Amino acid sequence: MPGIQSYLRRMLSGWQPIVVANRPPIDVHPDRSGPARISRGGGGLVTAMSALAQASESVWVACARGPADLELVAGVGEDRVAEVTSETGDFFRVAFVTPDREAYDLYYNQISNPLLWFVQHYLWDLGREPILDGRTWRAWRDGYVEVNRQFAERVVEVAASSRARPLVMTQDYHLYLVPAMVRERLPEARLQHFIHVPWPTPQYWKVIPRGMRDGILTGLLGNDVVGLQTSLDVRNFLMTCEENLGLGVDHRQRIVFYEGRSVWVRAYPISIDISAMEQLVASEGVAEQERQIAAWRPELLILRVDRTDLSKNIVRGFLAYERLLETHPELRSRVVFWAFLQRSRQDLDAYRAYLGAVVSAAARVNRRFQTADWLPIRLEVEENIHKAVAAYKSYDALLVNPIYDGMNLVAKEGVVCNQRDGVLVLSENAGSFEELGANSLAINPFDIDQTAEALHTALTMPRRYRASRARQLRQEVRRNDITRWISNQLQDLNDLLAQ
């Protein structure tokens, strides 16, 4: 990474980068016998922004999530910025926001999840949900608005402690109100917000009350640049500003005109850290998992790696596999569908119920088709990055069938790691489809029969076609890696300054 580090330092010269995100870039693991253990946080956001953090004196503003984070807050100096180094040598400067428990619950568990998450992934059963009332408005006012205000104040404090000009890079749907709040206090700052989830149509935004949706848009329009995952998201954002707020929009230049300013709206498809993934692929931890997989691996392996989120469409994937076994009985006993899943948001009723539905669907298919020596679906719910990478290396078909997804990095991780010329079966509603769709097997995520036939095609495709598709997928992901994602954003900010 030395090349990208030096490049980012040049790009950031004269600026004080401030990354603003709900979660900190570290996980603190208390140890009764000594100092707490610090590991780098998981997820695509931390991976994406770590290069910037290592290349500069950036500060990461995030919520303290529990007693261990609060202990770090208590031990810092007057500037209240914790300087920590993870087990892997990553250095971070973290400025914590410390909302009280009730405010955080309202902000995170009532508005961010599920309301905004469900809106932005088209998840509401609109004949029945959502039901919005005074409690929703209280959660908005006393939770979402309040915690966003605390984030903005912390950003202003961090900026005041630096002589450099602030460059504020806010992340995702939890913090839509922060940019306008910061601009009001720091008009000299440059502000950019990246949205990791899909941006729905103007009509779907009308699921939530006007005061909320207009507040979200005007909060985001406090930025100089709004970044989204795909060109479709950019188009939907521009139309939302035009139709729901009545603002002037230049669709060709991708600009919203707001309060005498031109707000740029751009697509920056997020990606993965190729070198870090290659190191994992070659690690002994992954090799050990591969040996374990070899002990049970069938002739043909279908894989999915996902969180148990409603948007991931896991149950329909099992139904499609059931249809595959019905229509192609010759595959029985030759194929296994391995679902390697991680729990998601189990504090929410809808997510607990969905995990139950996933387990029930897999059990039903297994009861119907299993034999004394063959279990059709192998379902594991576990956090194990080495096992996930070993699974990526081993699949013949990778099923990525989300209802809607901002990007879906599983598709990119899988094609880079796989060593069997496996075939990617990809939902046309995944953000990654814009880059990878041409060399995948495209599916409508709601169409069980089409998904079943795509899986059959993937498993029976001639080797030379598999190899060609796999090679082109790898090249696409390598060409548009995580360094290009961050550098494109910084280049646009520099271009904006040049004007």
C-alpha positions as CSV (number, residue, x, y, z in Angstrom):
1,M,0.0,0.0,0.0
2,P,3.0,2.5,0.0
3,G,2.0,3.9,-3.4
4,I,-1.6,4.7,-2.4
5,Q,-0.4,6.1,1.0
6,S,1.9,8.6,-0.7
7,Y,-0.7,9.5,-3.2
8,L,-3.3,10.2,-0.5
9,R,-0.8,12.3,1.4
10,R,-0.3,14.5,-1.6
11,M,-4.1,14.8,-2.2
12,L,-4.7,15.7,1.4
13,S,-2.0,18.2,1.8
14,G,-3.3,21.3,3.7
15,W,-6.5,19.5,4.8
16,Q,-7.7,18.0,8.1
17,P,-9.7,14.9,7.1
18,I,-12.5,14.1,9.5
19,V,-14.3,10.8,8.8
20,V,-17.8,10.7,10.4
21,A,-19.5,7.4,10.8
22,N,-21.8,5.7,13.3
23,R,-19.3,2.9,14.1
24,P,-15.7,3.5,15.1
25,P,-12.9,1.8,13.1
26,I,-11.9,-0.3,16.1
27,D,-13.3,-3.0,18.3
28,V,-12.2,-2.9,22.0
29,H,-12.0,-6.2,23.7
30,P,-11.6,-5.8,27.5
31,D,-9.1,-8.0,29.3
32,R,-9.3,-8.4,33.1
33,S,-5.7,-9.4,33.3
34,G,-4.3,-6.4,31.4
35,P,-4.8,-3.7,28.8
36,A,-7.8,-4.0,26.5
37,R,-7.1,-5.7,23.2
38,I,-7.7,-3.5,20.1
39,S,-8.6,-4.9,16.7
40,R,-9.6,-3.2,13.5
41,G,-13.3,-3.1,13.1
42,G,-15.0,-5.3,10.5
43,G,-17.1,-4.3,7.5
44,G,-16.5,-2.6,4.2
45,L,-16.6,0.9,5.5
46,V,-13.6,0.5,7.8
47,T,-11.7,-1.3,5.1
48,A,-12.4,1.4,2.7
49,M,-11.5,4.4,4.9
50,S,-8.5,2.8,6.6
51,A,-6.1,3.7,3.8
52,L,-7.1,7.4,4.3
53,A,-6.7,7.1,8.0
54,Q,-3.2,5.6,7.7
55,A,-2.1,8.2,5.1
56,S,-3.1,11.3,7.1
57,E,-3.7,12.8,10.5
58,S,-7.4,12.1,10.0
59,V,-9.8,11.9,12.9
60,W,-12.6,9.3,13.0
61,V,-15.8,10.7,14.7
62,A,-18.0,7.8,15.9
63,C,-20.4,6.7,18.6
64,A,-19.1,5.0,21.7
65,R,-21.1,1.8,21.7
66,G,-20.4,0.4,25.2
67,P,-18.4,0.4,28.4
68,A,-15.1,-0.5,26.6
69,D,-15.4,2.5,24.3
70,L,-16.3,4.8,27.2
71,E,-13.2,3.7,29.0
72,L,-11.2,4.9,26.0
73,V,-13.0,8.2,26.2
74,A,-12.2,8.6,29.9
75,G,-8.5,8.1,29.3
76,V,-7.9,10.7,26.6
77,G,-6.5,14.2,26.9
78,E,-8.1,17.7,26.6
79,D,-8.9,17.3,22.9
80,R,-10.8,14.1,23.8
81,V,-9.3,12.2,20.8
82,A,-8.1,8.7,21.5
83,E,-5.0,7.5,19.7
84,V,-5.0,3.7,19.3
85,T,-3.1,1.1,17.4
86,S,-4.8,-2.2,16.5
87,E,-3.3,-5.6,16.7
88,T,-2.4,-5.5,13.0
89,G,-0.6,-2.1,13.3
90,D,-3.4,0.2,12.0
91,F,-3.2,3.6,13.7
92,F,-6.5,5.5,14.3
93,R,-7.4,8.8,16.0
94,V,-11.0,8.4,17.3
95,A,-13.2,11.2,18.7
96,F,-16.2,9.6,20.3
97,V,-19.7,10.9,20.5
98,T,-21.5,9.8,23.7
99,P,-25.3,10.1,23.5
100,D,-27.3,8.7,26.3
101,R,-28.8,5.2,26.0
102,E,-32.3,6.4,25.2
103,A,-31.3,8.9,22.5
104,Y,-29.1,6.3,20.8
105,D,-31.9,3.7,20.9
106,L,-34.3,6.1,19.3
107,Y,-31.7,7.2,16.7
108,Y,-30.5,3.7,15.8
109,N,-33.3,1.2,16.6
110,Q,-36.3,3.4,15.7
111,I,-35.2,5.6,12.8
112,S,-32.0,4.4,11.2
113,N,-33.0,0.7,11.6
114,P,-35.6,-0.1,10.6
115,L,-37.3,3.0,9.1
116,L,-34.5,4.4,6.8
117,W,-33.0,1.0,6.1
118,F,-36.4,-0.4,5.1
119,V,-37.2,2.6,2.9
120,Q,-33.9,2.5,1.1
121,H,-34.1,-1.3,0.5
122,Y,-37.8,-1.3,-0.5
123,L,-38.6,-3.7,2.3
124,W,-41.9,-2.4,3.7
125,D,-45.0,-4.5,3.2
126,L,-46.9,-1.3,2.4
127,G,-50.3,-2.8,2.9
128,R,-49.5,-3.2,6.6
129,E,-46.4,-1.2,7.4
130,P,-45.0,1.2,8.5
131,I,-47.5,2.7,11.0
132,L,-46.1,6.2,11.8
133,D,-47.4,8.2,14.7
134,G,-46.3,10.5,17.5
135,R,-43.8,7.9,18.7
136,T,-42.1,8.0,15.4
137,W,-41.9,11.8,15.5
138,R,-40.5,11.6,19.0
139,A,-37.8,9.1,17.9
140,W,-37.0,11.5,15.0
141,R,-36.7,14.6,17.2
142,D,-35.2,13.2,20.4
143,G,-33.2,10.4,18.7
144,Y,-32.1,11.0,15.1
145,V,-32.0,14.8,15.1
146,E,-30.4,14.9,18.6
147,V,-27.6,12.4,17.9
148,N,-26.9,14.0,14.5
149,R,-26.6,17.3,16.3
150,Q,-24.1,15.7,18.8
151,F,-22.1,14.4,15.9
152,A,-22.0,17.8,14.2
153,E,-20.8,19.4,17.4
154,R,-18.0,16.9,17.8
155,V,-16.9,17.5,14.2
156,V,-16.8,21.3,14.9
157,E,-14.7,20.6,18.0
158,V,-12.2,18.4,16.1
159,A,-11.9,21.0,13.3
160,A,-11.3,23.8,15.9
161,S,-8.3,21.9,17.2
162,S,-6.5,21.8,13.8
163,R,-4.9,24.6,11.8
164,A,-5.7,22.9,8.6
165,R,-8.9,23.4,6.6
166,P,-11.5,20.7,7.5
167,L,-12.4,18.1,5.0
168,V,-15.5,16.3,6.4
169,M,-16.3,12.9,4.9
170,T,-19.6,11.7,6.4
171,Q,-20.8,8.1,5.9
172,D,-24.2,6.5,5.3
173,Y,-27.8,6.8,6.3
174,H,-27.4,7.2,10.1
175,L,-26.0,10.8,9.7
176,Y,-28.0,12.5,6.9
177,L,-28.5,15.7,8.9
178,V,-24.8,16.2,9.9
179,P,-23.6,18.0,6.8
180,A,-26.0,20.9,6.9
181,M,-25.4,21.3,10.6
182,V,-21.6,21.4,10.1
183,R,-21.8,23.8,7.1
184,E,-23.8,26.3,9.3
185,R,-20.9,26.3,11.8
186,L,-18.0,25.8,9.4
187,P,-18.7,27.5,6.1
188,E,-15.0,27.2,5.1
189,A,-15.1,23.4,5.3
190,R,-15.4,21.0,2.4
191,L,-18.0,18.4,3.0
192,Q,-18.6,15.1,1.2
193,H,-21.2,12.4,2.1
194,F,-21.0,8.8,0.8
195,I,-24.2,6.7,1.0
196,H,-23.5,3.0,1.1
197,V,-27.1,1.8,0.6
198,P,-29.4,2.2,-2.4
199,W,-31.2,5.5,-3.1
200,P,-34.9,4.7,-3.9
201,T,-37.2,6.5,-6.2
202,P,-38.9,9.9,-5.2
203,Q,-42.2,8.1,-4.9
204,Y,-40.9,5.5,-2.4
205,W,-39.4,8.3,-0.2
206,K,-43.0,9.4,0.3
207,V,-43.5,6.4,2.6
208,I,-42.0,8.6,5.4
209,P,-43.5,12.0,6.4
210,R,-42.5,15.1,4.4
211,G,-40.8,16.8,7.4
212,M,-38.5,13.8,7.7
213,R,-37.7,13.2,4.1
214,D,-37.2,17.0,3.4
215,G,-34.9,17.2,6.4
216,I,-32.9,14.3,5.0
217,L,-32.5,15.9,1.6
218,T,-31.6,19.4,3.0
219,G,-29.2,17.8,5.4
220,L,-27.4,16.1,2.5
221,L,-27.4,19.2,0.4
222,G,-25.2,20.8,3.0
223,N,-22.4,18.9,1.2
224,D,-20.3,19.9,-1.7
225,V,-20.4,16.3,-3.1
226,V,-22.9,13.6,-2.5
227,G,-21.5,10.1,-3.4
228,L,-23.6,7.1,-4.1
229,Q,-22.9,3.5,-5.3
230,T,-24.3,3.4,-8.9
231,S,-25.5,5.6,-11.7
232,L,-29.1,4.5,-10.9
233,D,-28.7,5.8,-7.4
234,V,-27.4,9.1,-8.7
235,R,-30.3,9.4,-11.1
236,N,-32.8,8.6,-8.3
237,F,-31.2,11.2,-6.0
238,L,-31.4,13.9,-8.6
239,M,-35.0,13.1,-9.3
240,T,-35.8,13.1,-5.6
241,C,-34.4,16.6,-5.3
242,E,-36.3,17.7,-8.4
243,E,-39.6,16.1,-7.7
244,N,-39.9,16.1,-3.9
245,L,-38.2,19.5,-3.2
246,G,-38.8,21.3,-6.5
247,L,-35.1,22.1,-6.9
248,G,-33.2,22.9,-10.0
249,V,-31.2,19.9,-11.3
250,D,-28.8,19.4,-14.2
251,H,-29.0,15.7,-15.0
252,R,-26.2,15.8,-17.5
253,Q,-23.7,17.4,-15.2
254,R,-25.2,15.6,-12.2
255,I,-25.6,18.8,-10.1
256,V,-28.3,20.0,-7.7
257,F,-28.7,23.8,-7.3
258,Y,-29.4,24.7,-3.7
259,E,-29.1,27.9,-1.8
260,G,-26.8,29.5,-4.4
261,R,-24.4,26.5,-4.4
262,S,-23.9,23.6,-6.9
263,V,-23.9,20.3,-5.2
264,W,-22.2,17.6,-7.2
265,V,-23.8,14.1,-7.1
266,R,-21.5,11.3,-8.2
267,A,-21.3,7.5,-8.4
268,Y,-18.3,5.9,-6.6
269,P,-18.8,2.1,-6.5
270,I,-17.2,0.8,-3.4
271,S,-14.8,-2.1,-3.7
272,I,-12.4,-4.3,-1.7
273,D,-8.8,-4.2,-0.6
274,I,-7.2,-6.6,-3.1
275,S,-3.8,-7.0,-1.3
276,A,-5.5,-7.7,2.0
277,M,-7.7,-10.3,0.4
278,E,-4.8,-11.9,-1.3
279,Q,-3.0,-12.2,2.0
280,L,-6.0,-13.8,3.6
281,V,-6.3,-16.3,0.7
282,A,-2.7,-17.4,1.3
283,S,-3.0,-17.5,5.1
284,E,-2.6,-20.7,7.2
285,G,-6.0,-20.0,8.8
286,V,-7.7,-20.3,5.4
287,A,-5.6,-23.3,4.4
288,E,-6.8,-25.1,7.6
289,Q,-10.5,-24.3,6.7
290,E,-9.9,-25.6,3.2
291,R,-8.7,-28.9,4.6
292,Q,-11.9,-29.2,6.6
293,I,-14.0,-28.3,3.6
294,A,-12.3,-31.0,1.5
295,A,-13.4,-33.6,4.0
296,W,-17.1,-33.1,3.1
297,R,-17.1,-31.2,-0.2
298,P,-19.5,-32.7,-2.8
299,E,-18.8,-32.9,-6.5
300,L,-20.6,-29.5,-7.0
301,L,-20.9,-26.7,-4.5
302,I,-23.3,-23.7,-4.5
303,L,-22.3,-21.0,-2.0
304,R,-23.9,-18.0,-0.4
305,V,-22.1,-15.8,2.2
306,D,-24.4,-13.2,3.8
307,R,-25.7,-11.5,6.9
308,T,-29.2,-12.6,7.9
309,D,-30.7,-9.4,6.7
310,L,-34.2,-9.3,5.1
311,S,-32.7,-7.5,2.1
312,K,-30.4,-10.5,1.3
313,N,-33.3,-12.7,0.1
314,I,-32.0,-15.9,1.7
315,V,-35.3,-17.8,1.8
316,R,-36.0,-17.3,-1.9
317,G,-32.5,-18.7,-2.5
318,F,-33.5,-21.9,-0.7
319,L,-36.8,-22.0,-2.7
320,A,-34.9,-21.7,-5.9
321,Y,-32.5,-24.5,-4.9
322,E,-35.5,-26.7,-4.0
323,R,-36.9,-26.0,-7.5
324,L,-33.5,-27.0,-9.0
325,L,-33.6,-30.3,-7.2
326,E,-37.2,-30.9,-8.4
327,T,-36.5,-30.1,-12.1
328,H,-33.0,-31.6,-12.3
329,P,-33.1,-34.8,-10.2
330,E,-29.8,-35.9,-11.7
331,L,-28.1,-33.3,-9.5
332,R,-29.4,-34.9,-6.2
333,S,-26.6,-36.3,-4.1
334,R,-24.0,-34.5,-6.4
335,V,-24.6,-30.9,-5.1
336,V,-24.7,-29.1,-1.8
337,F,-25.9,-25.6,-1.2
338,W,-23.7,-24.1,1.6
339,A,-25.2,-21.1,3.3
340,F,-22.6,-19.5,5.5
341,L,-24.4,-16.8,7.3
342,Q,-23.7,-14.2,10.0
343,R,-26.4,-12.9,12.4
344,S,-27.7,-9.4,11.8
345,R,-29.6,-7.0,14.2
346,Q,-31.0,-9.7,16.4
347,D,-32.2,-7.0,18.8
348,L,-35.0,-6.3,16.2
349,D,-38.1,-8.5,16.1
350,A,-38.2,-8.6,12.3
351,Y,-34.6,-9.8,12.1
352,R,-35.1,-12.5,14.7
353,A,-38.2,-13.7,12.9
354,Y,-36.3,-13.7,9.6
355,L,-33.5,-15.8,10.9
356,G,-36.1,-18.3,12.1
357,A,-37.7,-18.4,8.6
358,V,-34.2,-19.0,7.1
359,V,-33.6,-22.0,9.4
360,S,-37.1,-23.4,8.8
361,A,-36.8,-23.1,5.0
362,A,-33.5,-25.0,5.0
363,A,-34.8,-27.7,7.4
364,R,-37.9,-28.2,5.1
365,V,-35.8,-28.7,2.0
366,N,-33.5,-31.0,3.8
367,R,-36.4,-33.1,5.1
368,R,-37.8,-33.4,1.7
369,F,-34.7,-34.5,-0.2
370,Q,-32.0,-35.7,2.2
371,T,-30.7,-39.3,2.1
372,A,-28.7,-41.3,4.6
373,D,-25.4,-39.9,3.1
374,W,-26.5,-36.5,1.6
375,L,-27.8,-33.3,3.2
376,P,-28.9,-30.9,0.4
377,I,-28.4,-27.6,2.4
378,R,-25.5,-27.0,4.7
379,L,-26.5,-24.1,6.9
380,E,-24.0,-22.5,9.2
381,V,-24.5,-19.3,11.2
382,E,-21.0,-18.2,12.4
383,E,-18.5,-15.3,12.3
384,N,-15.3,-16.7,10.8
385,I,-13.5,-14.7,8.1
386,H,-11.0,-17.6,7.4
387,K,-13.9,-20.0,6.7
388,A,-15.7,-17.4,4.5
389,V,-12.5,-17.0,2.4
390,A,-12.0,-20.7,2.2
391,A,-15.6,-21.0,1.0
392,Y,-15.0,-18.4,-1.6
393,K,-12.1,-20.4,-3.0
394,S,-14.1,-23.5,-3.2
395,Y,-17.5,-22.7,-4.9
396,D,-18.7,-23.8,-8.3
397,A,-21.6,-21.3,-8.2
398,L,-21.9,-18.2,-6.0
399,L,-25.5,-17.0,-5.4
400,V,-25.8,-13.3,-4.7
401,N,-29.6,-12.6,-5.0
402,P,-30.4,-9.6,-2.8
403,I,-33.8,-7.9,-3.1
404,Y,-31.9,-4.6,-3.3
405,D,-28.3,-3.8,-2.2
406,G,-26.1,-0.7,-2.3
407,M,-23.2,-2.7,-3.6
408,N,-22.7,-6.2,-2.1
409,L,-19.0,-6.9,-1.6
410,V,-19.6,-10.6,-1.4
411,A,-19.8,-10.7,-5.2
412,K,-16.4,-8.9,-5.5
413,E,-14.7,-10.9,-2.7
414,G,-15.9,-14.2,-4.1
415,V,-14.7,-13.7,-7.7
416,V,-11.3,-12.5,-6.5
417,C,-10.8,-15.4,-4.1
418,N,-12.3,-18.3,-6.2
419,Q,-9.9,-20.8,-7.6
420,R,-12.3,-23.1,-9.5
421,D,-13.5,-20.7,-12.2
422,G,-16.8,-20.5,-10.3
423,V,-19.8,-18.8,-11.8
424,L,-21.4,-15.7,-10.3
425,V,-25.3,-15.8,-10.2
426,L,-26.1,-12.2,-9.5
427,S,-29.3,-10.2,-8.8
428,E,-30.0,-7.4,-11.2
429,N,-30.8,-5.3,-8.1
430,A,-27.4,-5.6,-6.5
431,G,-25.3,-2.5,-6.9
432,S,-22.4,-4.7,-8.0
433,F,-24.5,-5.7,-11.1
434,E,-23.5,-2.4,-12.8
435,E,-19.9,-3.5,-12.9
436,L,-20.2,-7.3,-12.8
437,G,-23.5,-8.1,-14.6
438,A,-22.0,-8.6,-18.1
439,N,-20.0,-11.6,-16.9
440,S,-22.4,-13.1,-14.4
441,L,-25.7,-14.9,-14.8
442,A,-28.3,-12.2,-14.2
443,I,-31.4,-13.0,-12.2
444,N,-34.6,-11.3,-11.0
445,P,-34.3,-11.9,-7.3
446,F,-38.1,-12.5,-7.0
447,D,-38.2,-15.2,-9.8
448,I,-37.6,-18.6,-8.3
449,D,-37.7,-20.5,-11.6
450,Q,-35.2,-18.2,-13.3
451,T,-32.9,-18.4,-10.3
452,A,-33.1,-22.2,-10.3
453,E,-32.3,-22.4,-14.0
454,A,-29.4,-19.9,-13.6
455,L,-28.0,-22.2,-10.9
456,H,-28.3,-25.2,-13.2
457,T,-26.6,-23.2,-16.0
458,A,-23.8,-22.3,-13.6
459,L,-23.2,-25.9,-12.6
460,T,-23.2,-27.3,-16.1
461,M,-21.5,-24.5,-18.0
462,P,-18.5,-25.7,-20.2
463,R,-15.2,-25.1,-18.5
464,R,-13.9,-22.7,-21.1
465,Y,-16.9,-20.3,-20.7
466,R,-16.6,-20.5,-16.9
467,A,-12.9,-19.6,-17.1
468,S,-13.5,-16.7,-19.5
469,R,-16.2,-15.2,-17.3
470,A,-14.2,-15.7,-14.1
471,R,-11.1,-14.0,-15.6
472,Q,-13.1,-11.0,-16.7
473,L,-14.8,-10.7,-13.4
474,R,-11.4,-10.7,-11.6
475,Q,-10.0,-8.1,-13.9
476,E,-13.0,-5.8,-13.3
477,V,-12.7,-6.0,-9.6
478,R,-8.9,-5.5,-9.6
479,R,-9.3,-2.5,-11.9
480,N,-11.8,-0.8,-9.7
481,D,-10.4,-1.6,-6.2
482,I,-10.7,0.2,-2.9
483,T,-7.9,2.6,-3.7
484,R,-9.7,3.8,-6.8
485,W,-12.9,4.3,-4.8
486,I,-11.2,6.7,-2.3
487,S,-9.0,8.4,-4.8
488,N,-11.9,9.2,-7.2
489,Q,-13.7,11.0,-4.4
490,L,-10.6,13.0,-3.4
491,Q,-10.0,13.9,-7.1
492,D,-13.5,15.2,-7.5
493,L,-13.1,17.3,-4.3
494,N,-9.9,18.8,-5.7
495,D,-11.6,19.5,-9.0
496,L,-14.4,21.2,-7.2
497,L,-11.8,23.4,-5.4
498,A,-10.1,24.2,-8.6
499,Q,-13.3,25.7,-9.9
